[in-house]
Amino acid sequence: MRPLLFLMALLALPCMAQGTEYWSGYDDDTGERVEIVVRFEERLHEGADIFVRDVRGSQHEATVFQAVFSGPSHARVCASVNGADRCFSVSR
């Protein structure tokens, strides 16, 4: 029975991660490289919950309050990170 459950869980993984978006770019103020992961299988938009990871390996939860797109794969995103407003230029 256990191998069957493992196989079912393994087959479900691609479906669960299907809508997750990953973006990478730079902090507009510091020039620091960042990665953004959109939570809960959402798309990047105003009001989206995201994780912001920096080069030091720090990860912070944030909420997007502005997302301006310049094409389908480039955006300038502003989010409230630990009470501070930070903006990022990102692409996917």
HTML snippet that shows the backbone in 3Dmol.js (N, CA, C, O; Angstrom):
<script src="https://3Dmol.org/build/3Dmol-min.js"></script>
<div id="view" style="width:600px;height:400px;position:relative"></div>
<script>
const pdb = `
ATOM      1  N   MET A   1       0.817  -1.202   0.000  1.00  0.00           N
ATOM      2  CA  MET A   1       0.000   0.000   0.000  1.00  0.00           C
ATOM      3  C   MET A   1       0.861   1.267   0.000  1.00  0.00           C
ATOM      4  O   MET A   1       0.516   2.244  -0.665  1.00  0.00           O
ATOM      5  N   ARG A   2       1.955   1.260   0.725  1.00  0.00           N
ATOM      6  CA  ARG A   2       2.806   2.450   0.787  1.00  0.00           C
ATOM      7  C   ARG A   2       3.375   2.842  -0.573  1.00  0.00           C
ATOM      8  O   ARG A   2       3.360   4.029  -0.900  1.00  0.00           O
ATOM      9  N   PRO A   3       3.877   1.904  -1.386  1.00  0.00           N
ATOM     10  CA  PRO A   3       4.384   2.312  -2.703  1.00  0.00           C
ATOM     11  C   PRO A   3       3.308   2.977  -3.561  1.00  0.00           C
ATOM     12  O   PRO A   3       3.607   3.887  -4.334  1.00  0.00           O
ATOM     13  N   LEU A   4       2.072   2.534  -3.432  1.00  0.00           N
ATOM     14  CA  LEU A   4       0.985   3.132  -4.197  1.00  0.00           C
ATOM     15  C   LEU A   4       0.747   4.577  -3.762  1.00  0.00           C
ATOM     16  O   LEU A   4       0.557   5.451  -4.609  1.00  0.00           O
ATOM     17  N   LEU A   5       0.755   4.841  -2.454  1.00  0.00           N
ATOM     18  CA  LEU A   5       0.576   6.208  -1.964  1.00  0.00           C
ATOM     19  C   LEU A   5       1.720   7.106  -2.420  1.00  0.00           C
ATOM     20  O   LEU A   5       1.501   8.255  -2.805  1.00  0.00           O
ATOM     21  N   PHE A   6       2.940   6.578  -2.374  1.00  0.00           N
ATOM     22  CA  PHE A   6       4.098   7.349  -2.827  1.00  0.00           C
ATOM     23  C   PHE A   6       3.961   7.698  -4.305  1.00  0.00           C
ATOM     24  O   PHE A   6       4.228   8.833  -4.701  1.00  0.00           O
ATOM     25  N   LEU A   7       3.551   6.742  -5.115  1.00  0.00           N
ATOM     26  CA  LEU A   7       3.381   6.977  -6.542  1.00  0.00           C
ATOM     27  C   LEU A   7       2.293   8.016  -6.804  1.00  0.00           C
ATOM     28  O   LEU A   7       2.452   8.877  -7.669  1.00  0.00           O
ATOM     29  N   MET A   8       1.196   7.939  -6.066  1.00  0.00           N
ATOM     30  CA  MET A   8       0.114   8.912  -6.232  1.00  0.00           C
ATOM     31  C   MET A   8       0.593  10.318  -5.870  1.00  0.00           C
ATOM     32  O   MET A   8       0.270  11.282  -6.564  1.00  0.00           O
ATOM     33  N   ALA A   9       1.358  10.436  -4.787  1.00  0.00           N
ATOM     34  CA  ALA A   9       1.884  11.740  -4.379  1.00  0.00           C
ATOM     35  C   ALA A   9       2.867  12.270  -5.413  1.00  0.00           C
ATOM     36  O   ALA A   9       2.869  13.464  -5.714  1.00  0.00           O
ATOM     37  N   LEU A  10       3.690  11.405  -5.952  1.00  0.00           N
ATOM     38  CA  LEU A  10       4.671  11.801  -6.952  1.00  0.00           C
ATOM     39  C   LEU A  10       3.988  12.296  -8.226  1.00  0.00           C
ATOM     40  O   LEU A  10       4.429  13.276  -8.828  1.00  0.00           O
ATOM     41  N   LEU A  11       2.930  11.633  -8.630  1.00  0.00           N
ATOM     42  CA  LEU A  11       2.200  12.044  -9.826  1.00  0.00           C
ATOM     43  C   LEU A  11       1.469  13.363  -9.625  1.00  0.00           C
ATOM     44  O   LEU A  11       1.242  14.092 -10.591  1.00  0.00           O
ATOM     45  N   ALA A  12       1.099  13.681  -8.394  1.00  0.00           N
ATOM     46  CA  ALA A  12       0.370  14.920  -8.111  1.00  0.00           C
ATOM     47  C   ALA A  12       1.281  16.140  -8.065  1.00  0.00           C
ATOM     48  O   ALA A  12       0.788  17.260  -8.194  1.00  0.00           O
ATOM     49  N   LEU A  13       2.587  15.972  -7.886  1.00  0.00           N
ATOM     50  CA  LEU A  13       3.502  17.108  -7.751  1.00  0.00           C
ATOM     51  C   LEU A  13       3.464  18.082  -8.919  1.00  0.00           C
ATOM     52  O   LEU A  13       3.374  19.285  -8.675  1.00  0.00           O
ATOM     53  N   PRO A  14       3.526  17.643 -10.169  1.00  0.00           N
ATOM     54  CA  PRO A  14       3.486  18.621 -11.260  1.00  0.00           C
ATOM     55  C   PRO A  14       2.200  19.431 -11.280  1.00  0.00           C
ATOM     56  O   PRO A  14       2.219  20.598 -11.672  1.00  0.00           O
ATOM     57  N   CYS A  15       1.101  18.849 -10.875  1.00  0.00           N
ATOM     58  CA  CYS A  15      -0.173  19.563 -10.852  1.00  0.00           C
ATOM     59  C   CYS A  15      -0.173  20.642  -9.781  1.00  0.00           C
ATOM     60  O   CYS A  15      -0.722  21.724  -9.987  1.00  0.00           O
ATOM     61  N   MET A  16       0.441  20.352  -8.639  1.00  0.00           N
ATOM     62  CA  MET A  16       0.443  21.303  -7.536  1.00  0.00           C
ATOM     63  C   MET A  16       1.321  22.510  -7.845  1.00  0.00           C
ATOM     64  O   MET A  16       0.993  23.619  -7.423  1.00  0.00           O
ATOM     65  N   ALA A  17       2.404  22.335  -8.555  1.00  0.00           N
ATOM     66  CA  ALA A  17       3.338  23.431  -8.810  1.00  0.00           C
ATOM     67  C   ALA A  17       3.087  24.117 -10.149  1.00  0.00           C
ATOM     68  O   ALA A  17       3.862  24.982 -10.555  1.00  0.00           O
ATOM     69  N   GLN A  18       2.047  23.752 -10.815  1.00  0.00           N
ATOM     70  CA  GLN A  18       1.795  24.216 -12.166  1.00  0.00           C
ATOM     71  C   GLN A  18       1.666  25.735 -12.273  1.00  0.00           C
ATOM     72  O   GLN A  18       2.177  26.320 -13.228  1.00  0.00           O
ATOM     73  N   GLY A  19       1.003  26.384 -11.327  1.00  0.00           N
ATOM     74  CA  GLY A  19       0.758  27.812 -11.448  1.00  0.00           C
ATOM     75  C   GLY A  19       1.769  28.693 -10.758  1.00  0.00           C
ATOM     76  O   GLY A  19       1.635  29.915 -10.815  1.00  0.00           O
ATOM     77  N   THR A  20       2.777  28.140 -10.107  1.00  0.00           N
ATOM     78  CA  THR A  20       3.742  28.940  -9.368  1.00  0.00           C
ATOM     79  C   THR A  20       4.628  29.722 -10.325  1.00  0.00           C
ATOM     80  O   THR A  20       5.140  29.173 -11.301  1.00  0.00           O
ATOM     81  N   GLU A  21       4.805  31.005 -10.041  1.00  0.00           N
ATOM     82  CA  GLU A  21       5.664  31.849 -10.865  1.00  0.00           C
ATOM     83  C   GLU A  21       6.950  32.171 -10.121  1.00  0.00           C
ATOM     84  O   GLU A  21       6.941  32.436  -8.919  1.00  0.00           O
ATOM     85  N   TYR A  22       8.049  32.143 -10.850  1.00  0.00           N
ATOM     86  CA  TYR A  22       9.364  32.484 -10.315  1.00  0.00           C
ATOM     87  C   TYR A  22       9.916  33.653 -11.119  1.00  0.00           C
ATOM     88  O   TYR A  22       9.931  33.608 -12.349  1.00  0.00           O
ATOM     89  N   TRP A  23      10.366  34.690 -10.441  1.00  0.00           N
ATOM     90  CA  TRP A  23      10.936  35.868 -11.071  1.00  0.00           C
ATOM     91  C   TRP A  23      12.304  36.130 -10.453  1.00  0.00           C
ATOM     92  O   TRP A  23      12.525  35.804  -9.287  1.00  0.00           O
ATOM     93  N   SER A  24      13.215  36.709 -11.207  1.00  0.00           N
ATOM     94  CA  SER A  24      14.514  37.081 -10.650  1.00  0.00           C
ATOM     95  C   SER A  24      14.914  38.439 -11.198  1.00  0.00           C
ATOM     96  O   SER A  24      14.504  38.834 -12.290  1.00  0.00           O
ATOM     97  N   GLY A  25      15.717  39.140 -10.423  1.00  0.00           N
ATOM     98  CA  GLY A  25      16.144  40.466 -10.843  1.00  0.00           C
ATOM     99  C   GLY A  25      16.943  41.149  -9.756  1.00  0.00           C
ATOM    100  O   GLY A  25      17.731  40.520  -9.049  1.00  0.00           O
ATOM    101  N   TYR A  26      16.725  42.467  -9.631  1.00  0.00           N
ATOM    102  CA  TYR A  26      17.537  43.274  -8.724  1.00  0.00           C
ATOM    103  C   TYR A  26      16.680  44.230  -7.909  1.00  0.00           C
ATOM    104  O   TYR A  26      15.654  44.724  -8.376  1.00  0.00           O
ATOM    105  N   ASP A  27      17.123  44.479  -6.679  1.00  0.00           N
ATOM    106  CA  ASP A  27      16.520  45.492  -5.823  1.00  0.00           C
ATOM    107  C   ASP A  27      16.888  46.852  -6.420  1.00  0.00           C
ATOM    108  O   ASP A  27      18.065  47.116  -6.665  1.00  0.00           O
ATOM    109  N   ASP A  28      15.907  47.711  -6.655  1.00  0.00           N
ATOM    110  CA  ASP A  28      16.173  49.004  -7.287  1.00  0.00           C
ATOM    111  C   ASP A  28      17.058  49.910  -6.429  1.00  0.00           C
ATOM    112  O   ASP A  28      17.821  50.710  -6.971  1.00  0.00           O
ATOM    113  N   ASP A  29      16.972  49.802  -5.107  1.00  0.00           N
ATOM    114  CA  ASP A  29      17.754  50.678  -4.223  1.00  0.00           C
ATOM    115  C   ASP A  29      19.175  50.184  -4.000  1.00  0.00           C
ATOM    116  O   ASP A  29      20.121  50.969  -4.059  1.00  0.00           O
ATOM    117  N   THR A  30      19.332  48.901  -3.746  1.00  0.00           N
ATOM    118  CA  THR A  30      20.647  48.370  -3.366  1.00  0.00           C
ATOM    119  C   THR A  30      21.391  47.704  -4.516  1.00  0.00           C
ATOM    120  O   THR A  30      22.605  47.516  -4.440  1.00  0.00           O
ATOM    121  N   GLY A  31      20.676  47.346  -5.582  1.00  0.00           N
ATOM    122  CA  GLY A  31      21.293  46.620  -6.687  1.00  0.00           C
ATOM    123  C   GLY A  31      21.508  45.147  -6.374  1.00  0.00           C
ATOM    124  O   GLY A  31      22.103  44.417  -7.166  1.00  0.00           O
ATOM    125  N   GLU A  32      21.023  44.714  -5.217  1.00  0.00           N
ATOM    126  CA  GLU A  32      21.190  43.330  -4.772  1.00  0.00           C
ATOM    127  C   GLU A  32      20.330  42.383  -5.602  1.00  0.00           C
ATOM    128  O   GLU A  32      19.180  42.695  -5.913  1.00  0.00           O
ATOM    129  N   ARG A  33      20.874  41.249  -5.953  1.00  0.00           N
ATOM    130  CA  ARG A  33      20.144  40.237  -6.727  1.00  0.00           C
ATOM    131  C   ARG A  33      19.063  39.619  -5.845  1.00  0.00           C
ATOM    132  O   ARG A  33      19.312  39.324  -4.677  1.00  0.00           O
ATOM    133  N   VAL A  34      17.871  39.423  -6.392  1.00  0.00           N
ATOM    134  CA  VAL A  34      16.756  38.835  -5.653  1.00  0.00           C
ATOM    135  C   VAL A  34      16.022  37.815  -6.518  1.00  0.00           C
ATOM    136  O   VAL A  34      16.098  37.844  -7.747  1.00  0.00           O
ATOM    137  N   GLU A  35      15.318  36.925  -5.852  1.00  0.00           N
ATOM    138  CA  GLU A  35      14.382  36.005  -6.493  1.00  0.00           C
ATOM    139  C   GLU A  35      13.033  36.215  -5.837  1.00  0.00           C
ATOM    140  O   GLU A  35      12.942  36.409  -4.625  1.00  0.00           O
ATOM    141  N   ILE A  36      11.993  36.175  -6.644  1.00  0.00           N
ATOM    142  CA  ILE A  36      10.631  36.317  -6.132  1.00  0.00           C
ATOM    143  C   ILE A  36       9.853  35.069  -6.510  1.00  0.00           C
ATOM    144  O   ILE A  36       9.855  34.644  -7.665  1.00  0.00           O
ATOM    145  N   VAL A  37       9.190  34.491  -5.524  1.00  0.00           N
ATOM    146  CA  VAL A  37       8.321  33.340  -5.747  1.00  0.00           C
ATOM    147  C   VAL A  37       6.916  33.767  -5.356  1.00  0.00           C
ATOM    148  O   VAL A  37       6.688  34.203  -4.227  1.00  0.00           O
ATOM    149  N   VAL A  38       5.977  33.645  -6.278  1.00  0.00           N
ATOM    150  CA  VAL A  38       4.593  34.010  -6.007  1.00  0.00           C
ATOM    151  C   VAL A  38       3.938  32.851  -5.272  1.00  0.00           C
ATOM    152  O   VAL A  38       3.988  31.710  -5.730  1.00  0.00           O
ATOM    153  N   ARG A  39       3.324  33.144  -4.136  1.00  0.00           N
ATOM    154  CA  ARG A  39       2.733  32.109  -3.292  1.00  0.00           C
ATOM    155  C   ARG A  39       1.335  31.714  -3.767  1.00  0.00           C
ATOM    156  O   ARG A  39       0.689  32.432  -4.530  1.00  0.00           O
ATOM    157  N   PHE A  40       0.896  30.567  -3.296  1.00  0.00           N
ATOM    158  CA  PHE A  40      -0.476  30.072  -3.490  1.00  0.00           C
ATOM    159  C   PHE A  40      -0.874  29.943  -4.953  1.00  0.00           C
ATOM    160  O   PHE A  40      -2.039  30.133  -5.301  1.00  0.00           O
ATOM    161  N   GLU A  41       0.099  29.618  -5.819  1.00  0.00           N
ATOM    162  CA  GLU A  41      -0.166  29.392  -7.242  1.00  0.00           C
ATOM    163  C   GLU A  41      -0.882  30.558  -7.906  1.00  0.00           C
ATOM    164  O   GLU A  41      -1.727  30.367  -8.781  1.00  0.00           O
ATOM    165  N   GLU A  42      -0.537  31.760  -7.483  1.00  0.00           N
ATOM    166  CA  GLU A  42      -1.106  32.957  -8.090  1.00  0.00           C
ATOM    167  C   GLU A  42      -0.193  33.458  -9.194  1.00  0.00           C
ATOM    168  O   GLU A  42       0.896  32.928  -9.414  1.00  0.00           O
ATOM    169  N   ARG A  43      -0.653  34.474  -9.872  1.00  0.00           N
ATOM    170  CA  ARG A  43       0.165  35.211 -10.828  1.00  0.00           C
ATOM    171  C   ARG A  43       0.651  36.469 -10.123  1.00  0.00           C
ATOM    172  O   ARG A  43       0.055  36.909  -9.140  1.00  0.00           O
ATOM    173  N   LEU A  44       1.727  37.041 -10.628  1.00  0.00           N
ATOM    174  CA  LEU A  44       2.253  38.278 -10.067  1.00  0.00           C
ATOM    175  C   LEU A  44       1.285  39.411 -10.389  1.00  0.00           C
ATOM    176  O   LEU A  44       1.034  39.700 -11.559  1.00  0.00           O
ATOM    177  N   HIS A  45       0.745  40.048  -9.366  1.00  0.00           N
ATOM    178  CA  HIS A  45      -0.190  41.153  -9.537  1.00  0.00           C
ATOM    179  C   HIS A  45      -0.267  41.927  -8.222  1.00  0.00           C
ATOM    180  O   HIS A  45       0.257  41.481  -7.201  1.00  0.00           O
ATOM    181  N   GLU A  46      -0.915  43.077  -8.253  1.00  0.00           N
ATOM    182  CA  GLU A  46      -1.101  43.855  -7.034  1.00  0.00           C
ATOM    183  C   GLU A  46      -1.947  43.053  -6.057  1.00  0.00           C
ATOM    184  O   GLU A  46      -3.002  42.533  -6.421  1.00  0.00           O
ATOM    185  N   GLY A  47      -1.485  42.954  -4.820  1.00  0.00           N
ATOM    186  CA  GLY A  47      -2.179  42.184  -3.801  1.00  0.00           C
ATOM    187  C   GLY A  47      -1.665  40.763  -3.646  1.00  0.00           C
ATOM    188  O   GLY A  47      -2.065  40.066  -2.714  1.00  0.00           O
ATOM    189  N   ALA A  48      -0.788  40.316  -4.537  1.00  0.00           N
ATOM    190  CA  ALA A  48      -0.256  38.946  -4.463  1.00  0.00           C
ATOM    191  C   ALA A  48       0.696  38.803  -3.275  1.00  0.00           C
ATOM    192  O   ALA A  48       1.442  39.726  -2.947  1.00  0.00           O
ATOM    193  N   ASP A  49       0.656  37.645  -2.646  1.00  0.00           N
ATOM    194  CA  ASP A  49       1.601  37.311  -1.582  1.00  0.00           C
ATOM    195  C   ASP A  49       2.814  36.658  -2.225  1.00  0.00           C
ATOM    196  O   ASP A  49       2.677  35.753  -3.048  1.00  0.00           O
ATOM    197  N   ILE A  50       4.007  37.120  -1.846  1.00  0.00           N
ATOM    198  CA  ILE A  50       5.236  36.618  -2.453  1.00  0.00           C
ATOM    199  C   ILE A  50       6.277  36.308  -1.387  1.00  0.00           C
ATOM    200  O   ILE A  50       6.169  36.755  -0.245  1.00  0.00           O
ATOM    201  N   PHE A  51       7.282  35.538  -1.776  1.00  0.00           N
ATOM    202  CA  PHE A  51       8.507  35.364  -1.004  1.00  0.00           C
ATOM    203  C   PHE A  51       9.597  36.106  -1.757  1.00  0.00           C
ATOM    204  O   PHE A  51       9.696  35.997  -2.979  1.00  0.00           O
ATOM    205  N   VAL A  52      10.412  36.858  -1.036  1.00  0.00           N
ATOM    206  CA  VAL A  52      11.562  37.543  -1.625  1.00  0.00           C
ATOM    207  C   VAL A  52      12.815  36.932  -1.018  1.00  0.00           C
ATOM    208  O   VAL A  52      12.984  36.942   0.201  1.00  0.00           O
ATOM    209  N   ARG A  53      13.696  36.399  -1.862  1.00  0.00           N
ATOM    210  CA  ARG A  53      14.967  35.829  -1.409  1.00  0.00           C
ATOM    211  C   ARG A  53      16.103  36.691  -1.942  1.00  0.00           C
ATOM    212  O   ARG A  53      16.093  37.098  -3.103  1.00  0.00           O
ATOM    213  N   ASP A  54      17.092  36.968  -1.077  1.00  0.00           N
ATOM    214  CA  ASP A  54      18.239  37.750  -1.535  1.00  0.00           C
ATOM    215  C   ASP A  54      19.489  36.882  -1.589  1.00  0.00           C
ATOM    216  O   ASP A  54      19.446  35.695  -1.266  1.00  0.00           O
ATOM    217  N   VAL A  55      20.603  37.484  -2.000  1.00  0.00           N
ATOM    218  CA  VAL A  55      21.839  36.724  -2.196  1.00  0.00           C
ATOM    219  C   VAL A  55      22.406  36.161  -0.892  1.00  0.00           C
ATOM    220  O   VAL A  55      23.177  35.202  -0.915  1.00  0.00           O
ATOM    221  N   ARG A  56      22.033  36.744   0.226  1.00  0.00           N
ATOM    222  CA  ARG A  56      22.497  36.235   1.524  1.00  0.00           C
ATOM    223  C   ARG A  56      21.703  35.012   1.971  1.00  0.00           C
ATOM    224  O   ARG A  56      22.025  34.397   2.987  1.00  0.00           O
ATOM    225  N   GLY A  57      20.676  34.663   1.221  1.00  0.00           N
ATOM    226  CA  GLY A  57      19.853  33.521   1.578  1.00  0.00           C
ATOM    227  C   GLY A  57      18.686  33.881   2.473  1.00  0.00           C
ATOM    228  O   GLY A  57      17.935  33.000   2.890  1.00  0.00           O
ATOM    229  N   SER A  58      18.518  35.164   2.777  1.00  0.00           N
ATOM    230  CA  SER A  58      17.379  35.599   3.588  1.00  0.00           C
ATOM    231  C   SER A  58      16.106  35.495   2.761  1.00  0.00           C
ATOM    232  O   SER A  58      16.095  35.817   1.573  1.00  0.00           O
ATOM    233  N   GLN A  59      15.053  35.050   3.392  1.00  0.00           N
ATOM    234  CA  GLN A  59      13.761  34.949   2.713  1.00  0.00           C
ATOM    235  C   GLN A  59      12.729  35.698   3.531  1.00  0.00           C
ATOM    236  O   GLN A  59      12.633  35.508   4.743  1.00  0.00           O
ATOM    237  N   HIS A  60      11.956  36.549   2.874  1.00  0.00           N
ATOM    238  CA  HIS A  60      10.954  37.355   3.554  1.00  0.00           C
ATOM    239  C   HIS A  60       9.621  37.224   2.838  1.00  0.00           C
ATOM    240  O   HIS A  60       9.569  37.110   1.614  1.00  0.00           O
ATOM    241  N   GLU A  61       8.545  37.240   3.616  1.00  0.00           N
ATOM    242  CA  GLU A  61       7.210  37.281   3.034  1.00  0.00           C
ATOM    243  C   GLU A  61       6.874  38.732   2.748  1.00  0.00           C
ATOM    244  O   GLU A  61       7.280  39.626   3.491  1.00  0.00           O
ATOM    245  N   ALA A  62       6.140  38.967   1.682  1.00  0.00           N
ATOM    246  CA  ALA A  62       5.788  40.331   1.301  1.00  0.00           C
ATOM    247  C   ALA A  62       4.462  40.324   0.551  1.00  0.00           C
ATOM    248  O   ALA A  62       3.981  39.279   0.113  1.00  0.00           O
ATOM    249  N   THR A  63       3.883  41.513   0.414  1.00  0.00           N
ATOM    250  CA  THR A  63       2.661  41.691  -0.357  1.00  0.00           C
ATOM    251  C   THR A  63       2.910  42.764  -1.408  1.00  0.00           C
ATOM    252  O   THR A  63       3.382  43.856  -1.095  1.00  0.00           O
ATOM    253  N   VAL A  64       2.590  42.446  -2.644  1.00  0.00           N
ATOM    254  CA  VAL A  64       2.801  43.374  -3.757  1.00  0.00           C
ATOM    255  C   VAL A  64       1.768  44.493  -3.682  1.00  0.00           C
ATOM    256  O   VAL A  64       0.571  44.230  -3.567  1.00  0.00           O
ATOM    257  N   PHE A  65       2.235  45.754  -3.749  1.00  0.00           N
ATOM    258  CA  PHE A  65       1.283  46.861  -3.821  1.00  0.00           C
ATOM    259  C   PHE A  65       1.333  47.569  -5.174  1.00  0.00           C
ATOM    260  O   PHE A  65       0.480  48.407  -5.467  1.00  0.00           O
ATOM    261  N   GLN A  66       2.327  47.238  -5.998  1.00  0.00           N
ATOM    262  CA  GLN A  66       2.374  47.784  -7.357  1.00  0.00           C
ATOM    263  C   GLN A  66       3.130  46.820  -8.261  1.00  0.00           C
ATOM    264  O   GLN A  66       4.205  46.337  -7.905  1.00  0.00           O
ATOM    265  N   ALA A  67       2.568  46.546  -9.420  1.00  0.00           N
ATOM    266  CA  ALA A  67       3.225  45.697 -10.418  1.00  0.00           C
ATOM    267  C   ALA A  67       3.015  46.335 -11.787  1.00  0.00           C
ATOM    268  O   ALA A  67       1.889  46.416 -12.277  1.00  0.00           O
ATOM    269  N   VAL A  68       4.107  46.785 -12.396  1.00  0.00           N
ATOM    270  CA  VAL A  68       4.044  47.417 -13.711  1.00  0.00           C
ATOM    271  C   VAL A  68       4.815  46.528 -14.679  1.00  0.00           C
ATOM    272  O   VAL A  68       6.016  46.314 -14.515  1.00  0.00           O
ATOM    273  N   PHE A  69       4.120  46.015 -15.682  1.00  0.00           N
ATOM    274  CA  PHE A  69       4.718  45.079 -16.630  1.00  0.00           C
ATOM    275  C   PHE A  69       5.172  45.802 -17.892  1.00  0.00           C
ATOM    276  O   PHE A  69       4.485  46.690 -18.396  1.00  0.00           O
ATOM    277  N   SER A  70       6.339  45.408 -18.392  1.00  0.00           N
ATOM    278  CA  SER A  70       6.818  45.908 -19.686  1.00  0.00           C
ATOM    279  C   SER A  70       7.052  44.684 -20.566  1.00  0.00           C
ATOM    280  O   SER A  70       8.186  44.284 -20.831  1.00  0.00           O
ATOM    281  N   GLY A  71       5.952  44.113 -21.000  1.00  0.00           N
ATOM    282  CA  GLY A  71       5.998  42.870 -21.761  1.00  0.00           C
ATOM    283  C   GLY A  71       5.624  41.698 -20.870  1.00  0.00           C
ATOM    284  O   GLY A  71       5.430  41.868 -19.666  1.00  0.00           O
ATOM    285  N   PRO A  72       5.522  40.511 -21.454  1.00  0.00           N
ATOM    286  CA  PRO A  72       5.068  39.345 -20.691  1.00  0.00           C
ATOM    287  C   PRO A  72       6.083  38.808 -19.687  1.00  0.00           C
ATOM    288  O   PRO A  72       5.716  38.052 -18.787  1.00  0.00           O
ATOM    289  N   SER A  73       7.354  39.186 -19.824  1.00  0.00           N
ATOM    290  CA  SER A  73       8.345  38.580 -18.937  1.00  0.00           C
ATOM    291  C   SER A  73       9.206  39.583 -18.165  1.00  0.00           C
ATOM    292  O   SER A  73      10.210  39.199 -17.566  1.00  0.00           O
ATOM    293  N   HIS A  74       8.827  40.855 -18.173  1.00  0.00           N
ATOM    294  CA  HIS A  74       9.571  41.872 -17.425  1.00  0.00           C
ATOM    295  C   HIS A  74       8.598  42.717 -16.611  1.00  0.00           C
ATOM    296  O   HIS A  74       7.510  43.055 -17.079  1.00  0.00           O
ATOM    297  N   ALA A  75       9.006  43.056 -15.375  1.00  0.00           N
ATOM    298  CA  ALA A  75       8.128  43.850 -14.518  1.00  0.00           C
ATOM    299  C   ALA A  75       8.942  44.642 -13.504  1.00  0.00           C
ATOM    300  O   ALA A  75      10.079  44.298 -13.183  1.00  0.00           O
ATOM    301  N   ARG A  76       8.333  45.699 -13.016  1.00  0.00           N
ATOM    302  CA  ARG A  76       8.848  46.429 -11.861  1.00  0.00           C
ATOM    303  C   ARG A  76       7.818  46.208 -10.771  1.00  0.00           C
ATOM    304  O   ARG A  76       6.650  46.568 -10.918  1.00  0.00           O
ATOM    305  N   VAL A  77       8.264  45.613  -9.679  1.00  0.00           N
ATOM    306  CA  VAL A  77       7.375  45.199  -8.597  1.00  0.00           C
ATOM    307  C   VAL A  77       7.742  45.953  -7.331  1.00  0.00           C
ATOM    308  O   VAL A  77       8.912  46.003  -6.949  1.00  0.00           O
ATOM    309  N   CYS A  78       6.748  46.538  -6.683  1.00  0.00           N
ATOM    310  CA  CYS A  78       6.958  47.179  -5.385  1.00  0.00           C
ATOM    311  C   CYS A  78       6.151  46.400  -4.360  1.00  0.00           C
ATOM    312  O   CYS A  78       4.983  46.078  -4.577  1.00  0.00           O
ATOM    313  N   ALA A  79       6.800  46.103  -3.233  1.00  0.00           N
ATOM    314  CA  ALA A  79       6.159  45.279  -2.211  1.00  0.00           C
ATOM    315  C   ALA A  79       6.528  45.783  -0.829  1.00  0.00           C
ATOM    316  O   ALA A  79       7.565  46.416  -0.631  1.00  0.00           O
ATOM    317  N   SER A  80       5.662  45.488   0.112  1.00  0.00           N
ATOM    318  CA  SER A  80       5.927  45.806   1.510  1.00  0.00           C
ATOM    319  C   SER A  80       6.642  44.612   2.126  1.00  0.00           C
ATOM    320  O   SER A  80       6.043  43.554   2.317  1.00  0.00           O
ATOM    321  N   VAL A  81       7.934  44.782   2.439  1.00  0.00           N
ATOM    322  CA  VAL A  81       8.766  43.709   2.981  1.00  0.00           C
ATOM    323  C   VAL A  81       9.169  44.096   4.398  1.00  0.00           C
ATOM    324  O   VAL A  81       9.930  45.044   4.591  1.00  0.00           O
ATOM    325  N   ASN A  82       8.671  43.376   5.375  1.00  0.00           N
ATOM    326  CA  ASN A  82       8.968  43.676   6.784  1.00  0.00           C
ATOM    327  C   ASN A  82       8.675  45.134   7.135  1.00  0.00           C
ATOM    328  O   ASN A  82       9.440  45.764   7.864  1.00  0.00           O
ATOM    329  N   GLY A  83       7.583  45.661   6.625  1.00  0.00           N
ATOM    330  CA  GLY A  83       7.184  47.028   6.928  1.00  0.00           C
ATOM    331  C   GLY A  83       7.860  48.094   6.091  1.00  0.00           C
ATOM    332  O   GLY A  83       7.506  49.269   6.197  1.00  0.00           O
ATOM    333  N   ALA A  84       8.819  47.723   5.265  1.00  0.00           N
ATOM    334  CA  ALA A  84       9.512  48.688   4.407  1.00  0.00           C
ATOM    335  C   ALA A  84       9.099  48.476   2.954  1.00  0.00           C
ATOM    336  O   ALA A  84       8.955  47.342   2.498  1.00  0.00           O
ATOM    337  N   ASP A  85       8.912  49.575   2.237  1.00  0.00           N
ATOM    338  CA  ASP A  85       8.572  49.488   0.818  1.00  0.00           C
ATOM    339  C   ASP A  85       9.847  49.289   0.011  1.00  0.00           C
ATOM    340  O   ASP A  85      10.791  50.073   0.112  1.00  0.00           O
ATOM    341  N   ARG A  86       9.862  48.224  -0.795  1.00  0.00           N
ATOM    342  CA  ARG A  86      11.018  47.928  -1.649  1.00  0.00           C
ATOM    343  C   ARG A  86      10.519  47.673  -3.059  1.00  0.00           C
ATOM    344  O   ARG A  86       9.448  47.099  -3.254  1.00  0.00           O
ATOM    345  N   CYS A  87      11.304  48.106  -4.046  1.00  0.00           N
ATOM    346  CA  CYS A  87      10.949  47.900  -5.447  1.00  0.00           C
ATOM    347  C   CYS A  87      12.026  47.070  -6.130  1.00  0.00           C
ATOM    348  O   CYS A  87      13.212  47.184  -5.819  1.00  0.00           O
ATOM    349  N   PHE A  88      11.589  46.233  -7.066  1.00  0.00           N
ATOM    350  CA  PHE A  88      12.475  45.305  -7.751  1.00  0.00           C
ATOM    351  C   PHE A  88      12.208  45.353  -9.251  1.00  0.00           C
ATOM    352  O   PHE A  88      11.061  45.472  -9.682  1.00  0.00           O
ATOM    353  N   SER A  89      13.259  45.261 -10.032  1.00  0.00           N
ATOM    354  CA  SER A  89      13.141  45.091 -11.484  1.00  0.00           C
ATOM    355  C   SER A  89      13.418  43.621 -11.756  1.00  0.00           C
ATOM    356  O   SER A  89      14.526  43.139 -11.521  1.00  0.00           O
ATOM    357  N   VAL A  90      12.405  42.905 -12.252  1.00  0.00           N
ATOM    358  CA  VAL A  90      12.513  41.450 -12.376  1.00  0.00           C
ATOM    359  C   VAL A  90      12.105  40.969 -13.762  1.00  0.00           C
ATOM    360  O   VAL A  90      11.453  41.681 -14.525  1.00  0.00           O
ATOM    361  N   SER A  91      12.507  39.744 -14.059  1.00  0.00           N
ATOM    362  CA  SER A  91      12.089  39.070 -15.290  1.00  0.00           C
ATOM    363  C   SER A  91      11.948  37.588 -14.984  1.00  0.00           C
ATOM    364  O   SER A  91      12.406  37.103 -13.949  1.00  0.00           O
ATOM    365  N   ARG A  92      11.303  36.880 -15.905  1.00  0.00           N
ATOM    366  CA  ARG A  92      11.155  35.433 -15.703  1.00  0.00           C
ATOM    367  C   ARG A  92      11.580  34.686 -16.926  1.00  0.00           C
ATOM    368  O   ARG A  92      11.527  33.457 -16.948  1.00  0.00           O
TER     369      ARG A  92
END
`;
const viewer = $3Dmol.createViewer("view");
viewer.addModel(pdb, "pdb");
viewer.setStyle({}, {cartoon: {color: "spectrum"}});
viewer.zoomTo();
viewer.render();
</script>
